[in-house]
Amino acid sequence: MEVTGNDVGAVMKYSGHKTLESFSIYLKPTDNGRILATQAIGSIGLFLASFPEQEGDAGNAGQLSEVVTPLGVKEVAS
């Protein structure tokens, strides 16, 4: 996957998998992937909170709540 730049379609085609479900047993999250996903989720939250017409978590328009709890990493059975 890393060699192809995470091109799932190409790897599935050349490995003979027809569905993402059958291929997904080989997909394992990396530490770098977890970090990037956490950063992306945080960025989306900050972006959404920047709209003044939107209410934040604490009911303050466009404001982040005082306590920000990061998402936990959950292990998935293989």
N, C-alpha and C positions, 0 to 999 in steps of 0.2 A: 504494500500500500504506500509506504513512504517513497519508494523509488518512483512510483507513478504520480506522485503529488496528491495522493489520496483519491485517485480516480477510480471509484468503486465500479463504474460501468466497465472500464477496460479490464480490470482485474477479474470481474465476474465472467466476462466474455472469454478470456483466455484460460480461466480455470474450469470452465464448463458449467458454472452455476446459472440456473435459469431464473431464480427468484432471490430477492434480498434476504428473505427468511432463511433459505438454505445456506446462504453465504455468511449470514450474520454470526454464526457460531465461531467464525474465525476473527471477528472484529473485537479487539481489545483496546480499551482506552489507554492512552499514554499519559504520563505525567504532564507533558507539554500540552497535550490536547485538553486535559482537565483545566490547566491554567488558562488557556485561551478561551475555553467555554465560560469559565467563571468571569473573566474580564469582559467578554461579550455581553453576558447577562447583566453585569453591573453597568455597562455603558448604556444598554437599553433602558434600564431603570432611571439613570440620570437624564437621558434624553426625554423620556416620558414625563419626568418630574419638572422639566424645564418649561412646559406649556402652562401659562398662567390660568387658562380656563379649566385645567384638570385639577382635581383635588388630590393631595398627597395622602400618604398612609395615615397621617395624623389629622386629616381634615383641613390642612393648610394648603391653600391654592398654590401649586407649583413648588412646594417645599418638600424636601425629603423628611421622613420621620427622624426623630432624634436618635433612635437606636436602629442600626442597620445590622441585620443578621445574615451572614453569608450562607449560601446553600451548602449543605453537607454532601460529601461524596458518598455515594451508595454503591456497594459492591454488587455486581450482578452475577448470579450463578451461571456457570458455563456448562 
